[in-house]
Amino acid sequence: MAVVAVYSSKGGVGKTTIASNLGWCAAELSARRTLLWDLDPADGAGFMFALEAQRKRQARSLFAGDVAAHALIEPTGVAGLDLLPADSSLRELDSMLLRMGQRHRIAALSKQLARNYDRLILDCPPVLNELSAQVMRAATLVIVPLPPSPLSARALGHVVEEIRRHTKRPPPILPVYSMIDRRRSLHLEALAANPAWPAIPMVSSLEQCAVQRRPVGTFAPRSPAALAFMRLWSGIERKLDLIAETASMPAPVGGH
């Protein structure tokens, strides 16, 4: 199983929208058994899939070992895509992880989830703390949404530094331009500066995701936003294949 973390230290950059749509792509286009794991106490992923039923168990109980993941996981209505939802109890998760002293708790839980899923997509909160450090240790690939602005570029620097500080084997980073408006000169300049970075346009069909509470591919499959997510996911799968191939290569002998 590959762990794809959608992360930025800056809020309001489209993390939940990207994570939710990538979850749909993984399940629908790649036929991967996919779990979208919401680590943000705002529970945005649950909202995006219209899953707001009153829950008897708290999300933090999974980390404490009080409940198994299957007791919390919910189907999204998309075949092959499940959701491990968040709630307000995750506001205490950082301090809880520090008290537990288990630096790889998220990685350990991810390995348990690998028994039933091929792809795990993490919708991460905009924090720089023990939670973000554990996400970096667990991730196979880190997606960093970047609206074209100086503050977003600064946030990318934070992610790079966070990974450098907290991991021995840094996961690859894939910056993704989000909320691109090609009518704006600043956005065009950003695209020209980094033409290899994927870009998600800010179009009406993407805004409708939060209105219709489902991924754009389900109601506007030929829209620019849906096509952009499909291209993004195709590139992610290629990267994951390359990472897996590299990891399976035998270690060099004799320093050669």
N, C-alpha and C positions, 0 to 999 in steps of 0.2 A: 504494500500500500504506500502511496505517496501522500505526503502532507503538504498542502498548498496553503500558506498563510497569506491572507490579504490584510496588510498592516501599514499603518502610517502613524507617526506621533502627532499628526495634525487631524483634527476632526473636520467633518463636513466635506470630505474629499470623494465620497461615493463608495466607501468600502463595502457597505452592506449591499448596495445595488450590484456592485461587481461580484461579490461573493455569491449572492443568490443566483445571478445569471450564469456564473461559471458552474455552479452546482447543477443547474438545469442542463447546460451543455455537456457536462461530464456524463450525466445519466442518459440524456436523450441522444446525443450525437455519438458518444463513444461507448454507450451501453456499459458504462462502469457502475458498479455498485457504489453509490456515493453517499457520504454523510456530510452535511453542512453543520458545523459545530459553532454555535454562537457563544462567544466569550464576552460579549458586551452586555452589561446589565440593562441597557436600554431595550433589549429584546427586539432589535430591528428585524432580524431574519424571521422571527415568528410573525411579525406584522406583515412582512412581504409575502408570506404564504398563508395569510389569513388564519393563523393558528394562535388564538388568544383565549383558549379555554382556561378556566380556573385550574391550576395545577396544585396537586396535593403535596408534591415533593419539591424541595428547593434544589436549584442547580448546584449549589455549593456542596450538597451532600455527596455528589459523585467524587469530588476531590478528597473529601474526608474519609471515603471508603464506606459510607453508611448505606449506599445503595448502588446497585449495578447499573451500567449505562443503559441496558435494554429497558429498564423501568422508566427512563426519562425520554428515550427516543420516540419521536412521533413521525408518522408518514406525512409527506407534504402534499400528496395528491398527484405528484409526478412519479411515474413508474421508475423505480430504481434510485429515488432520491429521498432520504430521510433527514430529519432535523433533530439535533440535540440542542434544545432551546436554552435561552438565558432567562434570568429574572433578576430582581433587585438584590438577591442574596449574594450575587457576584461582586457587589460593591466591596465586600470584605475579603475578596479572594486574594489580593496581594498580601495583606497582613497574615492571612491564613497560611499561604504558601511559605511565608517566612517563618512562621511559628513551627510548621511541620518540618522544616529543614530538609525537604526533599527537592533538590534542585532540578530533577528531571521528572517531576510528577506528570506534567502534560505529555512528555515523551512516553512515559510508561503507560498512561491511559491510551495514547494513540496506538501503541503496540497491541493493547487489548482489543481495540476497535478494529484493528487490521484483520481479525479473524472473520469479520463479516462484511468488510468494505474494501474496495479497491482504491478509492480516492477519498481523502479527508480534507475538507476545505474549512479553514478557520476564519471566521469573521471576528477580527480582533478589535478591542477598544483602543482609542488613541492615548496610550499611556507609555511612560518610560519607567518601568519598575520591575519587580521580580516576575510579574506575569509576562511582560514583553520579553524578558530574558529567557524564560522557559519556552515561550513560543519559538524563539530563534533556535533554541537547542533541538526542538522537535521537528522543525520545518525541513522539508526536502527542497522547497522553492518558496521564495518570498515575493509576493506581488505588492508593489508599492504604488497606489494611485496618486497621481500628481496633476491637479489642476495647474495650468501654466501660470505660475506666479512666483515671485522671489521667496515667499514664505513656504511654498511647496518644495522648492529646491532645497531650502534649509531643512525641511522635514526629511528629505531623502538623505541628507548628510547625517541626520540623527539615526536613521535606520542603519546606515553603513557602520557608524560608530557603535551602535548597540550590538550589532552582529560581531564586530571585531572584539568587543570587550567580553562577550559572554559565550563564545563558541570556539572550540578547538578546530572544528572543521566547518567553516562558514558555508551556509547554504547559498546558492546563487540568488541574485536579486534581479527581478524583472520590473523596471519602472514602466508604468502605464499611464499615459496622459488621459485624464478623465475630464468630462464636461467641456470638451473642445467645441468652440464656436469659430468656424472659419471666417466669419465676418470681422473678427477682431484681429488687429495687426499683432498684438502681443502673442496671441495663440498661434498665428502663422509663423512668427519668429521662433517660437518654441518648437514647433514641428520641424522647421528647417534646421534648427540646431541639433536635433536628435531624430533624424528621419527613421532610424531603425526601431524606435520605441513604438509599441502599439498605441492606438488612440481610440477612445470611446467618445463619440460625438454627443453633445447636448442637444437632443431633438425631442420633439413632443412625445414620440412613442416611448422614449426612455422615462420621461416624467410620468407616463401613464402606468408604469410598473407599480408605483406606490398607490395609485388610484384603483387599479384593477387587482392589485395585490397578487401578482403572479409575474413570472419572468417574461421578458419582451418576446422571446421566441414562441410563446404559446398563443399570443394574440396578434403579433405583427412580425411574422417570421422572415419577411423580405425587407423589412425596414433597415435603414442604415445602422441603427443601434444593434439590432439582432445580428446582422452580418458582421459587424465589428466584433461582437462577442464570439461569434463562431470562429473568426480568424484568430482572435486572441487565444481561444481554447485550443485550436489546432497547433498554434505555436507552443503553448504550454505542454501539450502532450509530446511534441517533438523534444522539448527540453527534458522532460521527465524520462523519456526513452534514453536520451543521451546520458543523463545522470545514472540511470540504472545500468547501462552498458559499461560506463566508466567504473562504477562500484564493483561490478562483477569481474573486471579484468584482474588477472593474477598480479601480485606484487612483483616488481622487478627484482631480479636475482643479481647479486654481486654489484649493485649500484648502477646497472646498465638499463 
